[in-house]
Amino acid sequence: MHTSKQNDSSRPRVVVLGAGYAGLMAALRAAAGAAVTVVSPTSELTERVRQHELAAGRPSISHPLAPLLAPRGVAHVPGRATSIDTARRTVTTDDGRVHAYDRLVYALGSRTRGPAGDRDGRVFTSETAESTRKRLADGPGKVVVVGGGATGIETATELAERTGWAVELHTAGTVGPSLSARGRAHVRTVLDRLGVGLTEGVTVAPDDIDADVVVWNASLVAATELAADAGLRVGPDGRIVVDELLRSVSHPDVYAAGDAAAAWSAGAGTLRMACATALPTGARAGRNVAAELSGRDPAPLQFRYWVQCLSLGRDDGLVQVVGRDDSPRDVVLTGRPAAAVKEQVVRSTVRAVRWAAR
Ligand SMILES: Cc1cc2nc3c(=O)[nH]c(=O)nc-3n(C[C@H](O)[C@H](O)[C@H](O)COP(=O)(O)OP(=O)(O)OC[C@H]3O[C@@H](n4cnc5c(N)ncnc54)[C@H](O)[C@@H]3O)c2cc1C
């Protein structure tokens, strides 16, 4: 896909790594002031927030990139970025091609921290949700979901409701540690209703778990190996250290957004890895790139939290009201109304990308 805009060599070049929520928002917003190229191995936006639904049988969670990128004249390079040369300002992809940039946006996201998936066809992660679904279609048995955070809870409830499998949820800590007591109580009630066995306070290794299938959802780790190899400063949490404009503090030609960046705002502190933070940080990084390249002032990220939304199967959910810094308040919405809110929130993520594409 090449447009006259992209072929105009007078336009500054922006390369965006990753076509998740953050990368797409950055690319679409940067396109106002530059010739933008997105590097991504697939030609689709994968709705990562629905991966537990895919594992439980939802047929597809992907949307073609072309209709999102074409209206803004953004090019797509199908492939994986394999290295960044910050001195030459180039990115190399796995087909050996070299892509020059004036500004780079690093948005390679994150992956599950923990064991490599698919060991003997028994251990899976969110990233291997398609394989999980195929394995679960083989017939009922026992599945253990590891991880008591939002992803583990969503996965356990979805599998319990949608598959015939017996589901257990194991966590080293307490289930729903980021929730209020009231929110956690609702999660426990739904787990109980769906017959999900809950084990808290026990650290497990995949090989020790007595189950036909293990779905490992322990935590996320940022995909910042390329950044570290290129010499970008990466913090102790494994994420790229950025300033309030989302520029790398060590390499201001490089912006970072989404899970790969330790983005922060005055009101919310350092943002957690979430779609809810990837969209606004991606949009802000893209707008700032466009502003900088056209001689305007970039603006600091403004962000605050309002709610955490969890699906608990298709028919139940939890909307946990939080303060601006994500601390839980004693206010929750539960049941079908919460499930409906959650579904609308998930739909709004793709809508936000479509809106930016117009
Ligand atoms: C099951 C599940 C449920 C979730 N539910 C929620 C939720 O309800 N609310 C919420 O806020 N968050 C949720 N999250 C977290 C959310 O999905 C992530 O925080 C979000 O996807 C981060 O967006 P991102 O754009 O930074 O990265 P990603 O979505 O991870 O996108 C990164 C992109 O980079 C690409 N990529 C990776 N390596 C390379 C490479 N070398 N070269 C080129 N491209 C590459 C990937 O293919 C991918 O397209 C959930 C996560 C999971 C797994």
The ligand as a Gaussian input file, in Angstrom:
#p B3LYP/6-31G(d) Opt

LIG

0 1
 C       -6.761000     -12.002000      28.028000
 C       -6.441000     -10.560000      28.229000
 C       -7.436000      -9.686000      28.634000
 C       -7.148000      -8.343000      28.818000
 N       -8.156000      -7.508000      29.218000
 C       -7.902000      -6.198000      29.374000
 C       -8.946000      -5.303000      29.746000
 O      -10.086000      -5.714000      29.968000
 N       -8.667000      -3.992000      29.877000
 C       -7.404000      -3.499000      29.637000
 O       -7.213000      -2.282000      29.758000
 N       -6.388000      -4.319000      29.277000
 C       -6.594000      -5.654000      29.148000
 N       -5.580000      -6.491000      28.780000
 C       -4.225000      -5.936000      28.556000
 C       -4.110000      -5.370000      27.131000
 O       -4.466000      -6.340000      26.181000
 C       -2.685000      -4.894000      26.851000
 O       -2.264000      -4.061000      27.898000
 C       -2.680000      -4.131000      25.526000
 O       -2.936000      -5.026000      24.470000
 C       -1.363000      -3.405000      25.286000
 O       -1.417000      -2.777000      24.035000
 P       -0.086000      -2.500000      23.206000
 O       -0.499000      -1.852000      21.939000
 O        0.913000      -1.824000      24.057000
 O        0.547000      -3.939000      22.909000
 P       -0.025000      -5.229000      22.193000
 O       -1.501000      -5.223000      22.152000
 O        0.685000      -6.344000      22.866000
 O        0.505000      -5.079000      20.707000
 C        1.864000      -5.217000      20.385000
 C        1.994000      -5.489000      18.910000
 O        3.377000      -5.593000      18.581000
 C        3.556000      -6.671000      17.678000
 N        4.943000      -7.118000      17.763000
 C        5.559000      -7.789000      18.767000
 N        6.867000      -7.971000      18.480000
 C        7.074000      -7.408000      17.278000
 C        8.228000      -7.217000      16.462000
 N        9.431000      -7.669000      16.803000
 N        8.091000      -6.530000      15.295000
 C        6.884000      -6.035000      14.935000
 N        5.774000      -6.172000      15.665000
 C        5.865000      -6.848000      16.821000
 C        2.540000      -7.692000      18.124000
 O        2.258000      -8.601000      17.092000
 C        1.355000      -6.798000      18.467000
 O        0.581000      -6.553000      17.342000
 C       -5.834000      -7.855000      28.599000
 C       -4.822000      -8.730000      28.189000
 C       -5.109000     -10.063000      28.008000
 C       -3.994000     -10.983000      27.552000

